[in-house]
Amino acid sequence: MMQWSELFKQRAVLAGLTITALVMAVGAKSLVDKPTNPRSGDTIESLTGVWVEGPGFEITYGGTYDNCAKRCLASATCAMIEFYRPEKKCNLYGEMRPRKTGGSSEVGIRRANQGAERR
């Protein structure tokens, strides 16, 4: 019959493997979520006095316009942003959306790196 200490060691090893597998799975997911080909050198052109209707493909709260713009530039699919200042709300949009006059937002349009277009 197996000793308790030996049984405990085996369970600890299995638990360690389970935790390792979980950590690896989470790490693999974060690799998938990261853009594989962000367009290096792109910029965000800021427009004030306009806003965009409707939610983006990704929405976060509590940041700044600059952080919102950086998140867009890090995403291969982001075409424009809207940062709603009163709520510190960042919307990322995958396509150009109509802009409306007024509001308390700052909209950013992604502009392609001119050097990349000439290559």
N, C-alpha and C positions, 0 to 999 in steps of 0.2 A: 504494500500500500504506500502511496505517495505521501511524503511529509508535507505539512502545511507550508513550511518555508519554501519547498520546491514548487508547490502549486502556486504560491504567491509570486515567485520569481517568473514563472511561465505567464501568469496573467499580466504581470507588469510589462513583460516583453511584448505581449499581444497589445496591451493598451498603448505602449509606446509606438508600435507599428501603426495602430489606428490613428493616433494623433499625427504621426508623420505623414500618413496618407492624406489626412484632412488638410494639413498645412500645404502639402504639395498641390492638392486640388484647388485650394483657395489661391495659391500662387499662380497656377495655370490659368485660372479664370481672370486674374488681374492682367496677365499677359495678353489674353484674348481681348479684354476691354480696351487696352491701350491701342492707339492708332498705329498701324503698321507703316503708313507712309504720309505723315503730316507734311504739308508742302512748306519746305524750309524757305524762310525769307519773306513769306506772305505778311501782310500788314492788315490792320483794321482801321478803316476810315470812319471817324466819329461824326455822327450827325445829331444835332440837338434840335429840339422843337418838333420832333416827330415821334410817333409810336407805332407799334405793330400789333394788330389784333390777333388773338389766339395764342395758345400755348406752343412752345417750341418742343423739339424732340427730347430736350433735357432741361430741367428747371432746378435751380438751386437758390437758396436764400442766404443772406447774411454776408455776402462778399462785397467787392467793390467793382466798379466798371472795369478797371485794369485787370482784375482777376478773371472777370467774365471774358474779356477779350483774349486773355492768355489761354483760357479753357477752349475757346473757339479755335485758336491757332493750333492747339495741340490735337484737335480732332480733324481727321481727314475728311469728314462729311459736313462740317459746319460752314455755312455760307454767310450767315449774318447773326447778329445778336441784338437783343433788346435788354437794357438794364433799367428796370423801373426803380428809380431812386427812393421813393417813400417806403417801399417794402424791402429794398436791397435785393430785388429779385432779378435773377439772370435767366433769360430764355436763350437757348441756342436753337437756331433754325437751319435745316438742311437744304433749304432752297430760298431764293429771294422771295420775300413777301411784300405786298403793298404796304406803303407807309402812309400814315395819316398825320395831319398837322395838329400840333398841340400836345398836351399831356406833360407828364413829368418824367419822361424816359429819355435815355440816350441810346441811340441805335448805332450799331457798328456794322459796316459792310466789309467783308473780306475782299482784299485786293491781292491779285496774284503777284508774285515776285517777278518783276520785269526781266531779270537775268535768266530765270528759268524758262521763260517763253521763247527766248532767242536760241536756246540750245538745240 
